[in-house]
Amino acid sequence: MANSYTLLANLRAGRCSNTAEVRLLRFWEARNINKGGELMSIELLLIDEAERTGSGGISAIQLSSEHNANNEDVRFELKDLHPDDPQIVVFKHGVGELRGSSK
């Protein structure tokens, strides 16, 4: 069964099982300066294949060690699915990074 993707404009609020294939344009950390720079969230700027942009955030709680972004197997699976994509980088020490471009 092939994966089906939707555009950002077609996503609706609420619970759903839709998947949007996007590029990460930018991301930045939101930190609480009153608590010694404690990480509150990661804010994201995304773009889809129709050049529509979207934004979102991931709270610090979701970035815990149980989150799949910290799962080494998930990062290697992503690299295996897209071996020629220079935007996907997997480091030897188990630290992963997904770099976005504004192309």
Residue frames as qw, qx, qy, qz and C-alpha x, y, z in Angstrom:
[[0.000, 0.888, 0.459, 0.000, 0.00, 0.00, 0.00],
 [0.422, 0.426, -0.014, 0.800, 1.43, 3.38, -1.00],
 [0.225, -0.464, -0.430, 0.741, 1.66, 6.23, 1.45],
 [0.149, 0.755, 0.452, 0.451, -0.74, 9.05, 0.70],
 [0.326, -0.241, -0.230, 0.885, 0.11, 12.65, 1.48],
 [0.093, 0.867, 0.483, 0.083, -1.97, 15.79, 1.60],
 [0.317, 0.527, -0.051, 0.787, -1.05, 19.44, 1.17],
 [0.182, -0.123, -0.539, 0.813, -0.88, 21.80, 4.15],
 [0.334, -0.049, -0.084, -0.938, -3.95, 23.69, 2.92],
 [0.665, -0.169, -0.578, -0.442, -6.02, 20.49, 3.08],
 [0.379, -0.094, -0.792, 0.469, -5.22, 19.70, 6.71],
 [0.425, -0.661, -0.275, -0.553, -8.00, 20.41, 9.20],
 [0.179, -0.486, 0.588, -0.621, -7.90, 21.09, 12.91],
 [0.838, -0.227, 0.219, -0.445, -8.67, 18.27, 15.29],
 [0.599, -0.289, 0.743, 0.075, -7.77, 14.62, 15.46],
 [0.770, 0.554, -0.123, -0.293, -6.92, 13.08, 12.12],
 [0.821, -0.217, 0.445, 0.285, -4.59, 10.59, 10.52],
 [0.588, 0.804, 0.019, 0.090, -3.49, 12.74, 7.58],
 [0.691, -0.349, 0.213, 0.597, 0.17, 13.03, 6.68],
 [0.350, 0.933, -0.017, -0.075, 1.65, 16.07, 4.98],
 [0.809, 0.029, 0.104, 0.578, 5.02, 15.85, 3.25],
 [0.014, 0.999, 0.025, 0.039, 6.84, 19.12, 3.91],
 [0.639, 0.329, -0.284, 0.635, 10.29, 20.68, 4.00],
 [0.488, -0.724, -0.280, 0.399, 11.57, 22.32, 7.11],
 [0.341, 0.823, 0.016, 0.453, 12.44, 25.94, 6.30],
 [0.090, 0.556, -0.481, 0.672, 13.49, 27.12, 9.74],
 [0.690, -0.543, -0.478, -0.014, 13.28, 26.08, 13.35],
 [0.115, 0.548, -0.427, 0.710, 14.21, 27.82, 16.57],
 [0.450, -0.289, -0.765, 0.358, 14.09, 27.10, 20.27],
 [0.324, -0.734, -0.102, -0.588, 11.73, 28.96, 22.58],
 [0.557, -0.047, -0.635, 0.533, 13.41, 29.27, 25.97],
 [0.418, -0.846, -0.312, -0.111, 12.21, 30.65, 29.30],
 [0.383, 0.556, -0.348, 0.651, 14.75, 33.29, 30.31],
 [0.476, -0.623, 0.242, -0.572, 13.18, 33.49, 33.78],
 [0.927, -0.284, 0.221, -0.104, 14.08, 29.83, 34.40],
 [0.468, -0.564, 0.585, 0.347, 17.70, 29.89, 33.32],
 [0.301, 0.463, -0.609, -0.569, 16.99, 29.38, 29.63],
 [0.494, 0.064, 0.851, -0.166, 14.89, 26.24, 30.15],
 [0.092, -0.006, -0.738, -0.668, 13.63, 24.84, 26.82],
 [0.507, 0.251, 0.441, -0.697, 9.88, 25.36, 26.43],
 [0.773, 0.468, 0.407, -0.137, 9.37, 24.31, 22.80],
 [0.352, -0.148, 0.581, 0.718, 10.76, 24.11, 19.28],
 [0.458, 0.670, 0.221, -0.541, 8.96, 26.34, 16.78],
 [0.527, 0.050, 0.708, 0.467, 8.85, 25.25, 13.10],
 [0.416, 0.617, -0.091, -0.662, 8.30, 26.94, 9.74],
 [0.571, 0.072, 0.795, 0.193, 7.32, 24.46, 7.00],
 [0.409, 0.482, -0.286, -0.720, 6.60, 24.54, 3.25],
 [0.758, 0.174, 0.624, -0.078, 4.82, 21.96, 1.07],
 [0.497, 0.084, 0.632, 0.589, 5.16, 21.09, -2.62],
 [0.188, 0.781, 0.497, 0.328, 2.57, 23.73, -3.57],
 [0.333, 0.312, -0.186, 0.870, 4.74, 26.37, -1.85],
 [0.489, -0.724, -0.211, -0.438, 2.23, 26.85, 0.97],
 [0.237, 0.370, -0.663, 0.606, 3.79, 27.59, 4.32],
 [0.703, -0.571, -0.357, -0.227, 2.71, 26.41, 7.73],
 [0.072, 0.555, -0.603, 0.569, 4.01, 26.78, 11.22],
 [0.829, -0.403, -0.345, -0.177, 3.84, 24.75, 14.36],
 [0.116, -0.683, 0.591, -0.413, 5.53, 23.90, 17.56],
 [0.787, -0.108, -0.603, 0.075, 6.64, 20.93, 19.59],
 [0.492, -0.801, 0.151, -0.305, 6.50, 21.33, 23.35],
 [0.047, 0.617, -0.753, 0.223, 9.51, 20.36, 25.44],
 [0.688, -0.148, 0.616, -0.353, 7.52, 17.50, 26.97],
 [0.882, 0.427, 0.106, -0.172, 7.04, 15.99, 23.49],
 [0.481, 0.721, -0.485, 0.117, 10.80, 16.21, 22.93],
 [0.653, -0.541, 0.498, -0.178, 11.49, 13.76, 25.73],
 [0.128, -0.428, 0.869, 0.212, 13.62, 10.66, 25.21],
 [0.529, 0.265, 0.795, -0.133, 10.49, 8.64, 24.35],
 [0.486, 0.726, 0.035, -0.486, 9.80, 10.82, 21.31],
 [0.888, 0.271, 0.312, 0.202, 10.63, 9.14, 17.99],
 [0.365, 0.894, -0.198, 0.168, 12.88, 12.05, 16.93],
 [0.284, -0.719, 0.618, -0.142, 15.31, 10.73, 19.52],
 [0.901, -0.020, 0.429, -0.060, 14.97, 7.15, 18.27],
 [0.187, -0.542, 0.652, 0.495, 18.09, 6.18, 16.34],
 [0.421, 0.211, 0.854, 0.219, 16.20, 3.55, 14.32],
 [0.338, 0.817, 0.428, -0.185, 13.74, 6.18, 13.06],
 [0.029, 0.845, -0.295, -0.446, 16.55, 8.45, 11.88],
 [0.263, -0.308, 0.820, 0.403, 18.28, 5.62, 10.01],
 [0.426, 0.474, 0.769, 0.036, 14.97, 4.53, 8.46],
 [0.253, 0.897, 0.151, -0.329, 14.43, 8.09, 7.22],
 [0.073, -0.692, 0.566, 0.442, 17.93, 8.16, 5.72],
 [0.384, -0.006, 0.889, 0.247, 17.35, 4.75, 4.08],
 [0.416, 0.676, 0.597, -0.115, 14.10, 5.98, 2.49],
 [0.319, 0.947, 0.033, 0.012, 15.81, 9.10, 1.09],
 [0.820, -0.251, 0.123, 0.499, 19.51, 8.18, 0.63],
 [0.502, 0.337, 0.224, 0.765, 20.30, 10.99, -1.82],
 [0.154, -0.903, -0.273, -0.294, 18.60, 13.79, 0.12],
 [0.469, 0.302, -0.385, 0.736, 21.31, 16.10, 1.48],
 [0.357, -0.583, 0.073, -0.726, 18.79, 17.60, 3.91],
 [0.893, -0.408, -0.055, -0.185, 18.79, 14.40, 6.02],
 [0.311, 0.602, -0.651, 0.342, 21.87, 13.86, 8.13],
 [0.885, -0.441, -0.124, -0.085, 22.53, 11.05, 10.60],
 [0.047, 0.779, -0.571, 0.253, 25.57, 11.39, 12.82],
 [0.606, 0.166, -0.765, 0.145, 27.65, 8.50, 14.18],
 [0.089, 0.106, -0.710, 0.691, 27.11, 9.45, 17.81],
 [0.072, -0.491, -0.862, 0.097, 23.36, 8.91, 17.64],
 [0.081, 0.579, 0.234, -0.777, 22.51, 12.58, 17.19],
 [0.397, 0.463, 0.680, 0.408, 20.20, 13.24, 14.27],
 [0.040, 0.513, 0.038, -0.856, 19.42, 16.40, 12.41],
 [0.437, 0.593, 0.626, 0.256, 16.96, 17.28, 9.68],
 [0.179, -0.389, 0.096, 0.899, 18.09, 20.40, 7.86],
 [0.429, 0.728, 0.526, -0.096, 15.68, 22.42, 5.79],
 [0.323, -0.059, 0.333, 0.884, 16.25, 24.64, 2.82],
 [0.298, 0.602, 0.296, -0.679, 14.23, 27.46, 1.33],
 [0.051, -0.151, 0.727, 0.668, 14.47, 26.14, -2.25]]
